[in-house]
C-alpha cells in the first residue's frame, strides 16, 4: 500500500470533513439516540473536535478524502458518566476495511489519551470485540445499552509506537 496517499490527522470544528464524518456516525449509531436528528448530531460531533486531549476526533484521509475516523470523548455511555474518557465512533468505510485503518485509528486515540495523562479509558461495542481484544483491550461487562447488547471494554496505557512521520502520514496501515 502506498502510505504516501494516506494521512491520519486531527480535525477541528471547522474541518470541511466534519459533516461527512458526523453523517457516518449518525448513520451507524443514530439508532442509539433516536430523538437526535442529523443536524443535532453534526453539532454534537463538532463539539467533540477539540484541539488536543479530550475531546478529539481523528480521520484517515486517502488522497484527501476521509476513509475512517475515531474519537476520544468525555463520555459515551450516558448511565456511566463516572467512567471517562471513551474511545468512540471508530468507523472505516466498507470498501477500506481489512487494511489496518481501524487499528491505526485506535492506536492514535490511545496515544492521545496517554499523552494527556489518562491511565484508563473505555469503549463499548456490539460487534467488534475481537478487534479490540487483539489490540489489548479487556472485557469489563456484557450488558444491554439503549436496547442493544454490547460489551464494555477497558484499555490501560502501554508504550505506543507512533507509526507516523512528522507530517502525520500513516506509517504502516
C-alpha positions in Angstrom: 0.0 0.0 0.0 1.3 3.4 -0.9 1.2 5.1 2.6 2.0 8.4 1.0 -1.6 8.5 -0.1 -2.9 8.2 3.4 -2.8 10.7 6.2 -4.1 10.4 9.8 -4.9 13.8 11.2 -6.9 15.5 14.0 -9.8 17.6 12.7 -11.1 20.8 14.2 -14.6 22.2 14.4 -14.1 24.0 11.1 -13.0 20.9 9.1 -14.5 20.5 5.6 -14.9 16.8 6.5 -17.0 17.4 9.7 -20.4 16.9 8.1 -19.3 13.8 6.3 -17.9 12.2 9.5 -20.9 13.2 11.6 -23.1 11.7 8.9 -21.3 8.4 9.1 -21.7 8.4 12.9 -25.3 9.3 12.6 -25.9 6.5 10.0 -24.1 3.9 12.1 -25.2 4.8 15.6 -28.1 7.2 15.3 -30.5 4.5 16.4 -28.9 4.8 19.9 -30.2 8.4 20.1 -33.4 8.2 18.1 -34.6 11.7 19.2 -31.5 13.3 17.8 -31.7 14.3 14.1 -28.8 14.7 11.8 -28.4 18.5 12.4 -28.1 17.9 16.2 -25.7 15.0 15.5 -23.5 17.3 13.4 -23.4 19.9 16.3 -22.6 17.2 18.9 -19.8 15.9 16.6 -18.5 19.4 16.1 -18.3 19.8 19.9 -16.0 16.7 20.1 -13.4 18.3 17.7 -11.1 19.6 20.4 -7.6 20.9 19.9 -5.9 18.2 22.0 -6.7 15.6 24.6 -10.3 15.0 25.4 -12.3 15.6 23.2 -10.5 14.9 19.9 -11.5 13.5 16.5 -9.1 11.8 14.1 -9.6 10.9 10.5 -7.7 8.9 7.9 -7.7 10.6 4.5 -6.9 8.9 1.3 -5.9 11.3 -1.4 -7.7 14.0 0.7 -11.0 12.1 1.1 -12.0 10.6 4.5 -12.0 6.8 4.7 -12.1 6.3 8.5 -12.5 8.0 11.8 -12.2 7.6 15.6 -12.8 9.9 18.6 -11.7 10.4 22.2 -14.7 11.7 24.1 -15.6 12.6 27.7 -18.4 10.1 27.9 -20.1 7.7 25.5 -22.4 5.8 27.9 -24.9 8.1 29.5 -25.5 5.8 32.5 -21.8 5.5 33.3 -20.7 9.2 33.4 -18.2 8.4 36.1 -16.2 6.5 33.5 -14.0 8.7 31.3 -12.7 9.1 28.7 -14.0 6.9 25.9 -12.8 5.7 22.6 -15.8 6.3 20.3 -17.0 6.5 16.7 -14.4 4.1 15.3 -15.6 3.7 11.7 -14.0 2.7 8.4 -15.8 2.9 5.1 -16.7 -0.7 4.0 -14.5 -0.5 0.9 -11.5 0.4 3.0 -11.9 -2.3 5.7 -9.3 -5.0 6.2 -6.3 -2.7 5.7 -5.4 -1.9 9.3 -7.1 1.6 9.2 -9.3 0.9 12.3 -6.3 -0.4 14.3 -4.2 2.6 13.4 -7.0 4.9 14.4 -7.5 3.1 17.7 -3.7 3.3 18.4 -3.8 7.1 17.7 -6.6 7.6 20.2 -4.7 5.5 22.7 -1.6 7.7 22.2 -3.7 10.8 22.7 -5.3 9.6 25.9 -1.9 8.5 27.3 -0.2 11.8 26.3 -2.8 13.6 28.3 -2.4 11.6 31.5 -5.3 9.2 31.2 -4.5 5.9 33.0 -7.6 4.1 31.8 -10.3 4.6 29.2 -13.2 2.8 27.9 -15.3 1.8 24.9 -18.4 -0.2 24.2 -19.1 -2.3 21.1 -21.9 -4.5 19.9 -19.8 -6.5 17.4 -16.1 -5.6 17.3 -14.9 -7.3 20.5 -12.3 -9.4 18.6 -10.6 -6.3 17.0 -10.3 -4.6 20.4 -9.1 -7.7 22.2 -6.4 -8.1 19.5 -5.4 -4.5 20.4 -5.1 -5.3 24.1 -8.5 -4.2 25.4 -10.1 -6.2 28.2 -13.8 -7.0 28.6 -15.4 -5.4 31.6 -19.1 -6.3 31.2 -21.6 -7.6 28.8 -24.9 -5.6 29.0 -27.7 -4.0 27.2 -27.4 -0.3 26.4 -30.2 1.6 24.8 -31.7 -1.7 23.6 -28.5 -3.2 22.2 -26.3 -6.0 23.5 -22.8 -4.5 24.0 -19.5 -5.3 25.6 -18.0 -2.5 27.7 -14.2 -2.7 27.5 -11.2 -1.2 29.2 -7.8 -0.1 28.0 -4.8 0.7 30.2 -1.7 2.6 29.0 1.1 0.8 27.2 4.0 2.2 25.3 2.9 3.0 21.8 4.9 3.4 18.6 3.6 6.4 16.7 3.8 4.8 13.3 3.7 8.1 11.5 6.1 10.7 10.2 6.3 14.3 11.4 3.7 15.3 8.7 1.2 12.9 10.2 1.3 10.4 7.3 0.2 6.9 8.4 3.2 4.7 8.6 2.1 1.1 8.4 -1.6 0.6 7.6 
